[in-house]
């Protein structure tokens, strides 16, 4: 049993490090090369990462994100996040999340133990805008002025429903549907 827990912990640690970085890189690419989308500078002014937790976000400097903020912070851009759902009430994402459909067929709802953990993490890496006075608290994403379209197409890695053949069988189709909706919705918003 302890070996199984260790595997879950290392898988979770790897995923929690890799997923936000990859998602952030994808967001940078999407914002940089989105056809027809002119860079827009938002009024929020994320000229540099803040103190505390924000200063620990190594990927912002490592991916040269802070250097792009003077020309674009993602204003006017919508990024579809296909995953476990995004919590629109998270303080670092408040006002930035558009809730889309749930194709997972799981019946899970927002606020539950198996809903929106990974999706909210990914959305934060993309469009987190911090909170508090001067937005100095919380996390900053690569495009803090962007909107996120949340489309639920998968389950949390530790959700017991992952072992349900009926649910698992639907997930590839859910992902395909999410891609179609996300592409069409984001194109309409540009």
N, C-alpha and C positions, 0 to 999 in steps of 0.2 A: 504494500500500500504506500509506503514512503517513497519508493521509486516512482510510482505513478504520480504522486503529488509533486515530486521533484521535476518530472517531465512536464507537468502542467505549468509549474512555476517558470521553468526555463523557456517554455514555448510562449507563455504570456509575456515574459520580459523581452524576448526577442521580438515578438509581435508589437509590443507597445513602443519599442524603439524604432523598428523598421517601418511600420505602417505610417506614422506621422511624417517621417522623413520622405518616404516615397510619395506620399500624397501631396506633401508640400512641394516637392519637385515637379510633380505633375501640374499642380496649380500654377507654379511659376511659368511652366511651358505654355499652359493654356492661356494665361494672361498675356504672355509675351507675344504669342503668335496667333491669337484668335483672329481669323479673317474678318475684316470689317469693323473691328473694335478698336477705336482710337484710345490710346492711354488717357486716363482721366486721373487727375490729382484730387483726392478728397480733402475736405476741409479739416479732417481729423488731425492731419500732420504727424504721421509716425516717422519722424526724421531719424530716430535712433531708438533702439530697444531700451526699455526702462531699467530700473534698478531691480534688485531682488531676483524674483523668479524669472522675470523677463531677461535679465542679464545672463541667465543660465541657459537660454535657448541658443545653443551653439550653432544650430542649423541656419539661423537667421544671418549670421555673419559668414558661416561656412559656405552657404549657397549664394552669398552676396545679395541677399534679399534687401537688406537695409539700404544698399546702394540704388535699388530700383524704386524705393518709396518716393524719392523726390519727383519722379516722372509718373509713377502709377502705384496706387495702393489697391487696385482692383475695383475701383468705383465703376458701376455700370456693368459689371461682370457677374454672371451667375454660374456657379460651379455645382454640378449635380454630384451628390455623395450617395453612391449606391452601397448600402451596408445594413447595419443593424438598427438604423434610425438615428435621428439627431434631436437632442433635447433643446427645443427652442427657448426654454427658460433658463438655460445655463447663462450665468452673468457675462461670460466672455463672448457669447453668441447672441445675446438678447437683441432682437430687432433685425437679425441677419438671416434667420432661417425661414424658409418657405416649406411647409410640410406637404409632401407629395404622397402618392399612394403607398400602400403596404402590400407588396406582392408575395410576401413570405408565407402567408396562409397559416401562420403559427397561432394567431389569436392573442399574442402578447400585446400588452398595452403600455403606453408611456408611463414611466414611474415604477415599473416592475423591475425585479432583480435581473431579468434577462432581456432588457430592452434598452437599446441606445447607448451602451457604454462605449463600444468601439467606434460606432458611427459619430458620436459626439467628440471623441478624441481626434478622429480624422478631420472633422469639420473645424475643430479648434486649430489644428495645424494649418489648415487652409485659410480660414477667415476669422480666427480669434481676434478680437479687438480690445481685449483687456476690459477692465472695469474700475470703478472707484474714481477718486479725484485725479483728473488728468489721465485717466485710463492707465494709471501706473501699476495697478494690481492685476493679477491674472496673466494669461498667456496672450501673446501676439502670434497671429498666423502670417503666412507669406503674403496674403492679400487681405489686410484687415478691413477694407472697405467693400469687399465683395459680398454677395449674397450666396447662400447655400440652399440648394434644392435637395431636401432629404427624401430619398426613395428607399424604402425598406425592402431588401431583397434577400437578406441572410439572417442567420441567428448568431447570437454570441457564441464564442468557441466553447463555453462551458454549459450551454443550455442543454438540459436533458432531452429536449425535443430533437436534437441532432441525431439521436438514435432511433427516431421514429421513421420507418421507411416511407410512410405516406407524406410526411413533411419533407424529408430529404429528397425524395423523388421530384418534388415540385420546384426546388431551389434553382436548378439550371434554367428552367423556363422563367422563373421570377427574375433572374439576372438579365436574361434576354429582354424581357418586358421593360425592366428598369432602364436598360440602355436605350431602348427605343423612346421611352417617355422622356428620359433625361436629355437625350440629344435634341428631340423636338422642342422641349420646353426651354432649354438653354438657348437654342437658336432663335426662338420667338422673342426672348428677353433681350437679345443683343441689338 
